[in-house]
Amino acid sequence: MIGDRWGVSESEVVHSYPCDDFVTSPALQAWRGVGVEAPVEAVWPWVAQVRIAPYAYDWIDNLGRRSPRELVSLPEPRVGERFTTAAGREWGRIVSVDPGNQLTGRMMGAFMSYVLVPHDHDTTRLLLKVVMQTNRWVALGLSVGDLIMARRQLLNFKQLVESHRHQNTNRL
């Protein structure tokens, strides 16, 4: 499908994700991924912070309100809590969480899993898979739209993690 993959390897596509447990025979399956030059422990708090802001194109999905550029002290996410906040409203619910490893939410009929995979030399693969039962034409449109927004979100997380890690290293 057009727009179903960005930044992922074939082995990351065939990997099982927590969102797969919630949707059988999805019409929409989309994988996104980015390498982050930081250990999982530095990436996880930013992913968990998706609960308070979308981190994609704030002018589109957050009514121009900027997603925080600093970490906010939040408790670990729990099943049943809001998944994200956008445009001043709570969206979706967390359906599965393994702190430091994965966060899975449901929003507008789609299930999405953020998965953190430790990689070589204190780097992390930040992977996102989205699945949904819908018709194939809706799936195509959602796949392309998600590609644009999810790509920006993952790149924003990467930039925030790496810049904060770099700032903290320079302070030492």
C-alpha positions as CSV (number, residue, x, y, z in Angstrom):
1,M,0.0,0.0,0.0
2,I,1.2,3.5,-0.7
3,G,2.7,5.2,2.4
4,D,2.7,2.1,4.5
5,R,6.4,2.2,5.3
6,W,8.9,4.8,6.2
7,G,12.3,4.3,7.9
8,V,11.9,0.6,8.7
9,S,13.7,-2.5,7.6
10,E,12.1,-5.7,6.4
11,S,12.9,-7.3,9.7
12,E,11.1,-4.5,11.6
13,V,8.1,-4.9,9.4
14,V,7.7,-8.7,10.0
15,H,8.3,-8.2,13.7
16,S,5.2,-8.6,15.9
17,Y,3.9,-5.4,17.6
18,P,1.5,-5.1,20.6
19,C,-1.1,-3.4,18.4
20,D,-1.4,-6.6,16.4
21,D,-3.1,-8.2,19.4
22,F,-6.1,-5.8,19.1
23,V,-6.9,-6.0,15.4
24,T,-7.3,-9.2,13.4
25,S,-7.0,-8.9,9.6
26,P,-6.4,-5.1,9.5
27,A,-7.0,-3.2,6.2
28,L,-4.5,-0.6,7.3
29,Q,-1.0,-1.6,8.5
30,A,1.6,1.1,8.5
31,W,5.2,1.0,9.9
32,R,7.4,4.0,10.7
33,G,10.8,4.1,12.3
34,V,13.8,6.3,13.2
35,G,17.2,5.8,14.8
36,V,17.8,7.9,17.8
37,E,21.4,8.4,19.1
38,A,20.5,7.8,22.7
39,P,19.8,4.9,24.9
40,V,16.2,3.7,25.5
41,E,16.1,5.3,28.9
42,A,16.5,8.7,27.3
43,V,13.9,8.1,24.5
44,W,11.2,6.6,26.7
45,P,10.2,9.7,28.6
46,W,9.6,11.6,25.4
47,V,7.4,8.8,24.0
48,A,5.5,8.6,27.2
49,Q,5.0,12.4,27.0
50,V,2.8,11.9,23.9
51,R,0.0,11.8,26.5
52,I,0.1,15.6,26.8
53,A,0.9,16.7,23.2
54,P,1.0,15.3,19.7
55,Y,4.6,16.3,18.7
56,A,3.8,16.3,14.9
57,Y,2.8,19.4,13.1
58,D,1.5,21.5,16.0
59,W,-0.1,24.1,13.7
60,I,-2.3,21.3,12.3
61,D,-3.1,18.9,15.1
62,N,-2.6,21.1,18.1
63,L,-4.3,24.4,16.9
64,G,-0.9,26.1,16.9
65,R,0.0,25.3,20.5
66,R,3.6,24.1,20.6
67,S,4.2,20.6,22.0
68,P,6.5,20.9,25.1
69,R,10.2,21.1,24.3
70,E,11.2,20.1,27.8
71,L,10.3,16.9,29.7
72,V,7.4,17.3,32.1
73,S,7.4,15.2,35.2
74,L,4.8,12.6,34.5
75,P,4.0,9.2,36.2
76,E,4.5,6.2,34.1
77,P,1.6,5.7,31.7
78,R,-1.1,3.2,32.6
79,V,-3.8,1.2,30.7
80,G,-7.0,3.2,30.5
81,E,-5.4,6.6,30.7
82,R,-5.6,9.1,27.8
83,F,-3.4,8.3,24.9
84,T,-2.7,11.8,23.7
85,T,-3.9,15.4,23.9
86,A,-4.3,17.5,20.7
87,A,-6.2,20.7,20.0
88,G,-6.9,21.0,23.7
89,R,-8.8,17.7,23.8
90,E,-8.0,14.3,25.2
91,W,-7.8,11.6,22.4
92,G,-7.9,7.9,22.7
93,R,-6.9,5.5,25.5
94,I,-3.8,3.5,26.4
95,V,-4.5,-0.1,25.8
96,S,-1.1,-1.7,26.6
97,V,2.1,-0.4,28.2
98,D,5.4,-1.9,29.1
99,P,7.4,1.1,30.5
100,G,10.7,1.6,28.7
101,N,9.7,-0.8,25.9
102,Q,6.3,0.0,24.4
103,L,3.2,2.2,24.5
104,T,0.1,1.2,22.6
105,G,-3.0,3.3,22.3
106,R,-6.3,3.3,20.5
107,M,-7.5,6.5,18.8
108,M,-10.4,7.0,16.4
109,G,-10.5,3.3,15.6
110,A,-6.8,2.8,15.0
111,F,-4.4,1.1,17.3
112,M,-0.8,2.2,17.4
113,S,2.3,0.9,19.1
114,Y,5.4,2.8,19.8
115,V,8.2,0.2,20.4
116,L,11.7,1.1,21.6
117,V,14.5,-1.3,20.5
118,P,18.0,-1.0,22.0
119,H,20.6,-0.8,19.2
120,D,24.3,-0.6,18.9
121,H,26.4,1.9,20.9
122,D,23.6,3.5,23.0
123,T,21.3,4.1,20.1
124,T,17.6,3.2,19.9
125,R,15.3,2.3,17.1
126,L,12.0,4.1,17.7
127,L,9.3,2.1,15.8
128,L,5.7,2.9,15.3
129,K,3.1,0.6,13.9
130,V,-0.5,1.6,13.1
131,V,-3.3,-1.0,12.4
132,M,-7.0,-0.5,11.7
133,Q,-10.0,-2.3,10.4
134,T,-11.5,-0.2,7.6
135,N,-12.1,-0.4,3.9
136,R,-9.1,-0.3,1.6
137,W,-9.8,3.2,0.2
138,V,-10.0,4.7,3.7
139,A,-6.9,2.7,4.6
140,L,-5.0,4.2,1.7
141,G,-5.9,7.8,2.6
142,L,-5.1,7.2,6.3
143,S,-1.8,5.6,5.4
144,V,-0.6,8.6,3.4
145,G,-1.9,11.1,6.1
146,D,-0.3,9.1,8.9
147,L,2.9,8.9,7.0
148,I,3.1,12.7,6.9
149,M,2.2,13.2,10.6
150,A,4.0,10.2,12.1
151,R,7.2,10.9,10.2
152,R,7.2,14.5,11.6
153,Q,6.4,13.2,15.1
154,L,9.2,10.6,15.1
155,L,11.7,13.1,13.7
156,N,10.6,15.6,16.4
157,F,11.2,13.0,19.1
158,K,14.6,12.2,17.7
159,Q,15.6,15.8,17.6
160,L,14.4,16.5,21.1
161,V,16.1,13.5,22.6
162,E,19.3,14.0,20.8
163,S,19.5,17.8,21.5
164,H,18.7,17.3,25.2
165,R,21.2,14.5,25.5
166,H,23.8,16.7,23.8
167,Q,23.1,19.6,26.2
168,N,23.4,17.4,29.2
169,T,26.7,15.9,28.0
170,N,28.1,19.4,27.5
171,R,27.2,20.3,31.1
172,L,29.3,17.5,32.5
